[in-house]
Amino acid sequence: MSGTDQHLTVWSPAPSSPSEEELRILSSWTQESGIAENATARRS
């Protein structure tokens, strides 16, 4: 049971988890990738 509890603790998001910051970085990275792909497609 303790092993399962540890897994739950590991997978459950902590109150101080930088979820907003991660989403911000992920969204900005996705936007940059999309812009790069669009620019490459337009050049081709």
PDB file of N, CA, C and O in Angstrom:
ATOM      1  N   MET A   1       0.831  -1.215   0.000  1.00  0.00           N
ATOM      2  CA  MET A   1       0.000   0.000   0.000  1.00  0.00           C
ATOM      3  C   MET A   1       0.860   1.257   0.000  1.00  0.00           C
ATOM      4  O   MET A   1       0.527   2.250  -0.648  1.00  0.00           O
ATOM      5  N   SER A   2       1.966   1.205   0.730  1.00  0.00           N
ATOM      6  CA  SER A   2       2.822   2.400   0.804  1.00  0.00           C
ATOM      7  C   SER A   2       3.373   2.729  -0.577  1.00  0.00           C
ATOM      8  O   SER A   2       3.521   3.900  -0.925  1.00  0.00           O
ATOM      9  N   GLY A   3       3.678   1.697  -1.368  1.00  0.00           N
ATOM     10  CA  GLY A   3       4.208   1.937  -2.713  1.00  0.00           C
ATOM     11  C   GLY A   3       3.177   2.668  -3.556  1.00  0.00           C
ATOM     12  O   GLY A   3       3.510   3.597  -4.291  1.00  0.00           O
ATOM     13  N   THR A   4       1.903   2.240  -3.445  1.00  0.00           N
ATOM     14  CA  THR A   4       0.846   2.905  -4.214  1.00  0.00           C
ATOM     15  C   THR A   4       0.710   4.348  -3.752  1.00  0.00           C
ATOM     16  O   THR A   4       0.532   5.252  -4.568  1.00  0.00           O
ATOM     17  N   ASP A   5       0.793   4.561  -2.436  1.00  0.00           N
ATOM     18  CA  ASP A   5       0.678   5.928  -1.919  1.00  0.00           C
ATOM     19  C   ASP A   5       1.800   6.797  -2.488  1.00  0.00           C
ATOM     20  O   ASP A   5       1.572   7.952  -2.847  1.00  0.00           O
ATOM     21  N   GLN A   6       3.004   6.245  -2.569  1.00  0.00           N
ATOM     22  CA  GLN A   6       4.120   7.025  -3.112  1.00  0.00           C
ATOM     23  C   GLN A   6       3.837   7.388  -4.565  1.00  0.00           C
ATOM     24  O   GLN A   6       4.078   8.524  -4.974  1.00  0.00           O
ATOM     25  N   HIS A   7       3.330   6.441  -5.350  1.00  0.00           N
ATOM     26  CA  HIS A   7       3.031   6.727  -6.760  1.00  0.00           C
ATOM     27  C   HIS A   7       1.985   7.833  -6.845  1.00  0.00           C
ATOM     28  O   HIS A   7       2.112   8.751  -7.656  1.00  0.00           O
ATOM     29  N   LEU A   8       0.949   7.746  -6.007  1.00  0.00           N
ATOM     30  CA  LEU A   8      -0.094   8.773  -6.036  1.00  0.00           C
ATOM     31  C   LEU A   8       0.509  10.126  -5.691  1.00  0.00           C
ATOM     32  O   LEU A   8       0.167  11.140  -6.300  1.00  0.00           O
ATOM     33  N   THR A   9       1.415  10.139  -4.705  1.00  0.00           N
ATOM     34  CA  THR A   9       2.040  11.405  -4.318  1.00  0.00           C
ATOM     35  C   THR A   9       2.881  11.960  -5.460  1.00  0.00           C
ATOM     36  O   THR A   9       2.911  13.169  -5.687  1.00  0.00           O
ATOM     37  N   VAL A  10       3.559  11.076  -6.173  1.00  0.00           N
ATOM     38  CA  VAL A  10       4.427  11.519  -7.265  1.00  0.00           C
ATOM     39  C   VAL A  10       3.595  12.074  -8.412  1.00  0.00           C
ATOM     40  O   VAL A  10       3.941  13.099  -9.000  1.00  0.00           O
ATOM     41  N   TRP A  11       2.479  11.381  -8.733  1.00  0.00           N
ATOM     42  CA  TRP A  11       1.687  11.790  -9.897  1.00  0.00           C
ATOM     43  C   TRP A  11       0.735  12.928  -9.567  1.00  0.00           C
ATOM     44  O   TRP A  11       0.335  13.660 -10.471  1.00  0.00           O
ATOM     45  N   SER A  12       0.354  13.105  -8.292  1.00  0.00           N
ATOM     46  CA  SER A  12      -0.568  14.193  -7.956  1.00  0.00           C
ATOM     47  C   SER A  12       0.176  15.522  -8.016  1.00  0.00           C
ATOM     48  O   SER A  12       1.276  15.627  -7.473  1.00  0.00           O
ATOM     49  N   PRO A  13      -0.395  16.542  -8.663  1.00  0.00           N
ATOM     50  CA  PRO A  13       0.282  17.836  -8.786  1.00  0.00           C
ATOM     51  C   PRO A  13       0.419  18.524  -7.436  1.00  0.00           C
ATOM     52  O   PRO A  13      -0.532  18.559  -6.655  1.00  0.00           O
ATOM     53  N   ALA A  14       1.585  19.064  -7.164  1.00  0.00           N
ATOM     54  CA  ALA A  14       1.810  19.764  -5.900  1.00  0.00           C
ATOM     55  C   ALA A  14       1.223  21.169  -5.984  1.00  0.00           C
ATOM     56  O   ALA A  14       1.147  21.733  -7.075  1.00  0.00           O
ATOM     57  N   PRO A  15       0.803  21.750  -4.850  1.00  0.00           N
ATOM     58  CA  PRO A  15       0.226  23.100  -4.850  1.00  0.00           C
ATOM     59  C   PRO A  15       1.194  24.139  -5.416  1.00  0.00           C
ATOM     60  O   PRO A  15       0.770  25.149  -5.976  1.00  0.00           O
ATOM     61  N   SER A  16       2.486  23.886  -5.266  1.00  0.00           N
ATOM     62  CA  SER A  16       3.486  24.859  -5.725  1.00  0.00           C
ATOM     63  C   SER A  16       4.058  24.461  -7.084  1.00  0.00           C
ATOM     64  O   SER A  16       5.113  24.953  -7.484  1.00  0.00           O
ATOM     65  N   SER A  17       3.361  23.567  -7.796  1.00  0.00           N
ATOM     66  CA  SER A  17       3.875  23.132  -9.103  1.00  0.00           C
ATOM     67  C   SER A  17       3.723  24.261 -10.114  1.00  0.00           C
ATOM     68  O   SER A  17       2.655  24.868 -10.194  1.00  0.00           O
ATOM     69  N   PRO A  18       4.764  24.557 -10.889  1.00  0.00           N
ATOM     70  CA  PRO A  18       4.715  25.648 -11.879  1.00  0.00           C
ATOM     71  C   PRO A  18       3.932  25.241 -13.116  1.00  0.00           C
ATOM     72  O   PRO A  18       4.474  25.237 -14.221  1.00  0.00           O
ATOM     73  N   SER A  19       2.647  24.894 -12.937  1.00  0.00           N
ATOM     74  CA  SER A  19       1.844  24.460 -14.084  1.00  0.00           C
ATOM     75  C   SER A  19       1.627  25.621 -15.046  1.00  0.00           C
ATOM     76  O   SER A  19       1.725  25.452 -16.261  1.00  0.00           O
ATOM     77  N   GLU A  20       1.334  26.798 -14.504  1.00  0.00           N
ATOM     78  CA  GLU A  20       1.098  27.963 -15.364  1.00  0.00           C
ATOM     79  C   GLU A  20       2.357  28.302 -16.154  1.00  0.00           C
ATOM     80  O   GLU A  20       2.288  28.601 -17.346  1.00  0.00           O
ATOM     81  N   GLU A  21       3.511  28.253 -15.480  1.00  0.00           N
ATOM     82  CA  GLU A  21       4.766  28.581 -16.170  1.00  0.00           C
ATOM     83  C   GLU A  21       5.040  27.548 -17.260  1.00  0.00           C
ATOM     84  O   GLU A  21       5.458  27.900 -18.363  1.00  0.00           O
ATOM     85  N   GLU A  22       4.805  26.270 -16.947  1.00  0.00           N
ATOM     86  CA  GLU A  22       5.040  25.222 -17.949  1.00  0.00           C
ATOM     87  C   GLU A  22       4.119  25.428 -19.141  1.00  0.00           C
ATOM     88  O   GLU A  22       4.552  25.313 -20.287  1.00  0.00           O
ATOM     89  N   LEU A  23       2.840  25.735 -18.880  1.00  0.00           N
ATOM     90  CA  LEU A  23       1.897  25.960 -19.981  1.00  0.00           C
ATOM     91  C   LEU A  23       2.337  27.160 -20.800  1.00  0.00           C
ATOM     92  O   LEU A  23       2.239  27.152 -22.027  1.00  0.00           O
ATOM     93  N   ARG A  24       2.825  28.195 -20.118  1.00  0.00           N
ATOM     94  CA  ARG A  24       3.265  29.402 -20.829  1.00  0.00           C
ATOM     95  C   ARG A  24       4.435  29.059 -21.765  1.00  0.00           C
ATOM     96  O   ARG A  24       4.442  29.451 -22.931  1.00  0.00           O
ATOM     97  N   ILE A  25       5.420  28.322 -21.236  1.00  0.00           N
ATOM     98  CA  ILE A  25       6.582  27.947 -22.054  1.00  0.00           C
ATOM     99  C   ILE A  25       6.138  27.039 -23.198  1.00  0.00           C
ATOM    100  O   ILE A  25       6.585  27.196 -24.334  1.00  0.00           O
ATOM    101  N   LEU A  26       5.255  26.089 -22.889  1.00  0.00           N
ATOM    102  CA  LEU A  26       4.810  25.151 -23.915  1.00  0.00           C
ATOM    103  C   LEU A  26       4.062  25.883 -25.017  1.00  0.00           C
ATOM    104  O   LEU A  26       4.284  25.619 -26.199  1.00  0.00           O
ATOM    105  N   SER A  27       3.173  26.803 -24.640  1.00  0.00           N
ATOM    106  CA  SER A  27       2.398  27.535 -25.646  1.00  0.00           C
ATOM    107  C   SER A  27       3.309  28.418 -26.489  1.00  0.00           C
ATOM    108  O   SER A  27       3.148  28.484 -27.708  1.00  0.00           O
ATOM    109  N   SER A  28       4.259  29.095 -25.861  1.00  0.00           N
ATOM    110  CA  SER A  28       5.174  29.968 -26.608  1.00  0.00           C
ATOM    111  C   SER A  28       6.024  29.129 -27.554  1.00  0.00           C
ATOM    112  O   SER A  28       6.266  29.532 -28.692  1.00  0.00           O
ATOM    113  N   TRP A  29       6.484  27.956 -27.091  1.00  0.00           N
ATOM    114  CA  TRP A  29       7.297  27.084 -27.948  1.00  0.00           C
ATOM    115  C   TRP A  29       6.464  26.595 -29.126  1.00  0.00           C
ATOM    116  O   TRP A  29       6.960  26.509 -30.249  1.00  0.00           O
ATOM    117  N   THR A  30       5.186  26.271 -28.869  1.00  0.00           N
ATOM    118  CA  THR A  30       4.305  25.797 -29.943  1.00  0.00           C
ATOM    119  C   THR A  30       4.076  26.904 -30.952  1.00  0.00           C
ATOM    120  O   THR A  30       4.080  26.657 -32.158  1.00  0.00           O
ATOM    121  N   GLN A  31       3.875  28.133 -30.467  1.00  0.00           N
ATOM    122  CA  GLN A  31       3.645  29.255 -31.377  1.00  0.00           C
ATOM    123  C   GLN A  31       4.881  29.479 -32.244  1.00  0.00           C
ATOM    124  O   GLN A  31       4.763  29.681 -33.452  1.00  0.00           O
ATOM    125  N   GLU A  32       6.061  29.443 -31.635  1.00  0.00           N
ATOM    126  CA  GLU A  32       7.293  29.649 -32.399  1.00  0.00           C
ATOM    127  C   GLU A  32       7.446  28.544 -33.444  1.00  0.00           C
ATOM    128  O   GLU A  32       7.830  28.816 -34.582  1.00  0.00           O
ATOM    129  N   SER A  33       7.149  27.304 -33.064  1.00  0.00           N
ATOM    130  CA  SER A  33       7.270  26.194 -34.009  1.00  0.00           C
ATOM    131  C   SER A  33       6.281  26.382 -35.148  1.00  0.00           C
ATOM    132  O   SER A  33       6.627  26.170 -36.311  1.00  0.00           O
ATOM    133  N   GLY A  34       5.049  26.781 -34.826  1.00  0.00           N
ATOM    134  CA  GLY A  34       4.043  26.991 -35.863  1.00  0.00           C
ATOM    135  C   GLY A  34       4.466  28.092 -36.816  1.00  0.00           C
ATOM    136  O   GLY A  34       4.309  27.956 -38.029  1.00  0.00           O
ATOM    137  N   ILE A  35       5.003  29.188 -36.279  1.00  0.00           N
ATOM    138  CA  ILE A  35       5.450  30.298 -37.129  1.00  0.00           C
ATOM    139  C   ILE A  35       6.582  29.823 -38.036  1.00  0.00           C
ATOM    140  O   ILE A  35       6.595  30.135 -39.227  1.00  0.00           O
ATOM    141  N   ALA A  36       7.523  29.076 -37.486  1.00  0.00           N
ATOM    142  CA  ALA A  36       8.651  28.585 -38.283  1.00  0.00           C
ATOM    143  C   ALA A  36       8.141  27.667 -39.389  1.00  0.00           C
ATOM    144  O   ALA A  36       8.597  27.753 -40.529  1.00  0.00           O
ATOM    145  N   GLU A  37       7.193  26.787 -39.054  1.00  0.00           N
ATOM    146  CA  GLU A  37       6.655  25.867 -40.060  1.00  0.00           C
ATOM    147  C   GLU A  37       5.936  26.653 -41.153  1.00  0.00           C
ATOM    148  O   GLU A  37       6.088  26.349 -42.336  1.00  0.00           O
ATOM    149  N   ASN A  38       5.155  27.662 -40.764  1.00  0.00           N
ATOM    150  CA  ASN A  38       4.433  28.460 -41.754  1.00  0.00           C
ATOM    151  C   ASN A  38       5.420  29.197 -42.659  1.00  0.00           C
ATOM    152  O   ASN A  38       5.228  29.244 -43.874  1.00  0.00           O
ATOM    153  N   ALA A  39       6.465  29.768 -42.079  1.00  0.00           N
ATOM    154  CA  ALA A  39       7.453  30.504 -42.872  1.00  0.00           C
ATOM    155  C   ALA A  39       8.135  29.553 -43.854  1.00  0.00           C
ATOM    156  O   ALA A  39       8.339  29.897 -45.018  1.00  0.00           O
ATOM    157  N   THR A  40       8.484  28.363 -43.383  1.00  0.00           N
ATOM    158  CA  THR A  40       9.134  27.387 -44.267  1.00  0.00           C
ATOM    159  C   THR A  40       8.182  26.968 -45.378  1.00  0.00           C
ATOM    160  O   THR A  40       8.598  26.826 -46.528  1.00  0.00           O
ATOM    161  N   ALA A  41       6.921  26.772 -45.052  1.00  0.00           N
ATOM    162  CA  ALA A  41       5.942  26.348 -46.061  1.00  0.00           C
ATOM    163  C   ALA A  41       5.769  27.453 -47.099  1.00  0.00           C
ATOM    164  O   ALA A  41       5.665  27.172 -48.293  1.00  0.00           O
ATOM    165  N   ARG A  42       5.739  28.695 -46.655  1.00  0.00           N
ATOM    166  CA  ARG A  42       5.568  29.808 -47.592  1.00  0.00           C
ATOM    167  C   ARG A  42       6.779  29.916 -48.516  1.00  0.00           C
ATOM    168  O   ARG A  42       6.629  30.162 -49.713  1.00  0.00           O
ATOM    169  N   ARG A  43       7.979  29.733 -47.962  1.00  0.00           N
ATOM    170  CA  ARG A  43       9.185  29.809 -48.792  1.00  0.00           C
ATOM    171  C   ARG A  43       9.163  28.699 -49.840  1.00  0.00           C
ATOM    172  O   ARG A  43       9.556  28.913 -50.986  1.00  0.00           O
ATOM    173  N   SER A  44       8.702  27.515 -49.444  1.00  0.00           N
ATOM    174  CA  SER A  44       8.635  26.394 -50.384  1.00  0.00           C
ATOM    175  C   SER A  44       7.454  26.631 -51.323  1.00  0.00           C
ATOM    176  O   SER A  44       7.195  25.815 -52.207  1.00  0.00           O
TER     177      SER A  44
END
